Each structure stands twice: as structure tokens, then as C-alpha cells.
Amino acid sequence: MVSLINIVFFVLIIIVMGYFIGYKPLIGPVFIILGFLTLIPLWVGEHFHMSSSFSDILFGVIDNGIFIISALIGADLAGILGAIVGGAVGNAVSDAIGGIFEGKFADWMEKRGIPQKRTALHSSVGKLAGCLFGAGFVLLIIWTMLGL
């Protein structure tokens, strides 16, 4: 079930982003909308709970936010190769930083009585949505609001 849900969202994201790739100012907002759409399985059914995914969403926001910034800086400095190297370095650093925040946030929520028992679906969908939000917010700020 988890794999099927993920495959559906992967295909949806690829199709939608393929359509909007030529509309640079809309890419950030589209990422954000897709982030909300991927959370739908966590609101449906009695065994799905959104609160168990908050720390995964936070991880994804930090992870992809830092990654996108690193890739954009690398691209600006050295073109495609710079984007690849910047993205690779940014991904490694962002995974570590995101993991710190994810763990601390999960502990904080647990202390407040919000259970952090996660399933593969919670982790997968939470991180997917968070990554879409992180990319969307960064690109919205950089391309749309700052006009870079």
C-alpha cells in the first residue's frame, strides 16, 4: 500500500512539474500545492494521523531548502557542474542538519504527549511533503518575491 501511494504521488509530481517547468514564477507555488496534496493519505482513514509526520515534514523542509539553495549557488558559480557539486554537498549537509532538527522536534512533541510512532507511510509521505514545501518556499522567495 505504501509503495503504491508513493508511486502515484511520484508520477503526479513528475507530470505536474513537467507541465510547469516553463513557468518559472509558478514553480515554487506549485511545489507547495503538491506538498499539501501528498499529505492527503495522512488525513484519510482511522489509522492515519498527521501529528506523527510533523518531524518528518520539518526534516524535508530543512533538507530540501538547504539543498535548493546550495544547488542554486553552485549553478550561479559554475553552471551545471556547480549545480551538481553544490547540490551534492548541500544534500549531505542538509541531511545532517535536518536530522538534528527532526530528532529534537520529535523529542519535543513526545514530551508534550504527541505520539511519535511512525509507520513507513508517515515517514515517507511526511518527508516527501516536507521536501516539496522546502523547495517551494525557497523557490517562491528567490524567483517570485526577489525576482532572481
Wavefront OBJ file of the C-alpha trace (Angstrom):
o trace
v 0.000 0.000 0.000
v 2.798 2.436 0.930
v 4.654 1.762 -2.315
v 1.514 2.255 -4.390
v 0.718 5.572 -2.700
v 4.295 6.748 -3.240
v 4.316 5.697 -6.894
v 1.055 7.578 -7.528
v 2.485 10.741 -5.987
v 5.830 10.375 -7.791
v 4.062 10.124 -11.146
v 1.751 13.031 -10.279
v 4.689 15.226 -9.246
v 6.667 14.411 -12.401
v 3.690 15.125 -14.674
v 2.722 18.378 -12.933
v 6.288 19.700 -12.697
v 6.909 18.704 -16.312
v 3.990 20.885 -17.297
v 5.029 23.883 -15.166
v 8.784 23.749 -15.873
v 8.477 26.566 -18.403
v 6.662 28.857 -15.950
v 9.469 29.815 -13.554
v 7.421 32.128 -11.254
v 4.854 29.364 -10.679
v 7.289 26.553 -9.798
v 7.578 27.488 -6.099
v 3.813 27.758 -5.519
v 3.205 24.524 -7.460
v 5.707 22.698 -5.235
v 3.836 23.977 -2.166
v 0.454 22.857 -3.539
v 1.894 19.427 -4.352
v 3.221 19.255 -0.777
v -0.296 19.673 0.572
v -1.681 17.099 -1.891
v 0.839 14.479 -0.779
v -0.429 14.814 2.806
v -3.919 13.582 1.883
v -3.210 9.934 2.886
v -2.378 11.120 6.415
v -5.860 12.652 6.785
v -7.765 9.678 5.383
v -8.711 6.652 7.447
v -8.700 5.962 11.150
v -5.106 4.676 11.351
v -3.529 7.731 9.747
v -2.506 10.615 11.956
v -0.935 13.804 10.719
v 0.792 14.601 14.015
v 3.117 11.599 13.646
v 4.582 13.150 10.498
v 5.359 16.669 11.717
v 9.015 15.902 12.468
v 9.402 14.226 9.047
v 7.876 17.283 7.378
v 10.299 19.531 9.267
v 13.192 17.334 8.122
v 12.074 17.624 4.492
v 11.664 21.407 4.645
v 15.164 21.881 6.060
v 16.694 19.180 3.861
v 15.391 20.393 0.517
v 15.534 24.074 1.448
v 19.284 23.874 2.065
v 19.758 21.589 -0.946
v 17.998 24.013 -3.323
v 19.976 26.985 -2.022
v 23.261 25.045 -2.433
v 22.370 23.918 -5.945
v 21.390 27.457 -6.985
v 24.617 28.907 -5.580
v 26.647 26.184 -7.329
v 24.813 26.818 -10.607
v 25.474 30.529 -10.337
v 29.189 29.964 -9.688
v 29.943 27.165 -12.161
v 26.913 26.266 -14.267
v 25.653 22.686 -14.459
v 28.739 21.175 -12.811
v 28.466 23.715 -9.987
v 24.785 22.827 -9.503
v 25.672 19.137 -9.275
v 28.549 19.676 -6.829
v 26.621 22.304 -4.856
v 23.608 20.021 -4.722
v 25.673 17.024 -3.597
v 27.428 18.974 -0.837
v 24.197 20.715 0.119
v 22.373 17.391 0.281
v 24.936 15.882 2.652
v 24.953 18.937 4.912
v 21.170 19.337 4.794
v 20.601 15.678 5.717
v 22.713 16.120 8.841
v 21.090 19.428 9.839
v 17.591 18.154 9.028
v 18.221 15.016 11.091
v 19.190 17.093 14.119
v 16.002 19.168 13.882
v 13.854 16.112 13.167
v 15.120 14.305 16.261
v 14.862 17.331 18.551
v 11.364 18.168 17.287
v 10.189 14.554 17.721
v 11.505 14.580 21.312
v 9.798 17.934 21.960
v 6.467 16.629 20.623
v 6.767 13.376 22.603
v 7.280 15.354 25.829
v 4.026 17.196 25.100
v 2.072 13.971 24.727
v 2.007 13.848 20.930
v 2.901 10.269 19.966
v 5.765 9.850 17.544
v 5.115 6.280 16.487
v 5.684 6.364 12.748
v 4.929 3.919 10.013
v 6.707 3.742 6.682
v 3.804 5.750 5.218
v 4.126 8.509 7.837
v 7.874 8.866 7.296
v 7.710 8.610 3.529
v 4.798 10.974 2.953
v 5.993 13.386 5.645
v 9.472 13.681 4.156
v 8.062 13.910 0.616
v 5.690 16.727 1.602
v 8.407 18.486 3.584
v 10.825 18.352 0.657
v 8.173 19.797 -1.645
v 7.444 22.554 0.887
v 11.163 23.308 1.327
v 11.752 23.578 -2.411
v 8.547 25.546 -2.890
v 9.257 28.116 -0.188
v 12.865 28.676 -1.282
v 11.952 28.999 -4.969
v 8.945 31.184 -4.159
v 11.190 33.575 -2.236
v 14.106 33.536 -4.691
v 12.296 33.506 -8.032
v 8.952 35.111 -7.305
v 9.438 37.523 -4.415
v 13.089 38.520 -5.023
v 12.864 38.111 -8.806
v 16.281 36.455 -9.123
l 1 2 3 4 5 6 7 8 9 10 11 12 13 14 15 16 17 18 19 20 21 22 23 24 25 26 27 28 29 30 31 32 33 34 35 36 37 38 39 40 41 42 43 44 45 46 47 48 49 50 51 52 53 54 55 56 57 58 59 60 61 62 63 64 65 66 67 68 69 70 71 72 73 74 75 76 77 78 79 80 81 82 83 84 85 86 87 88 89 90 91 92 93 94 95 96 97 98 99 100 101 102 103 104 105 106 107 108 109 110 111 112 113 114 115 116 117 118 119 120 121 122 123 124 125 126 127 128 129 130 131 132 133 134 135 136 137 138 139 140 141 142 143 144 145 146 147 148
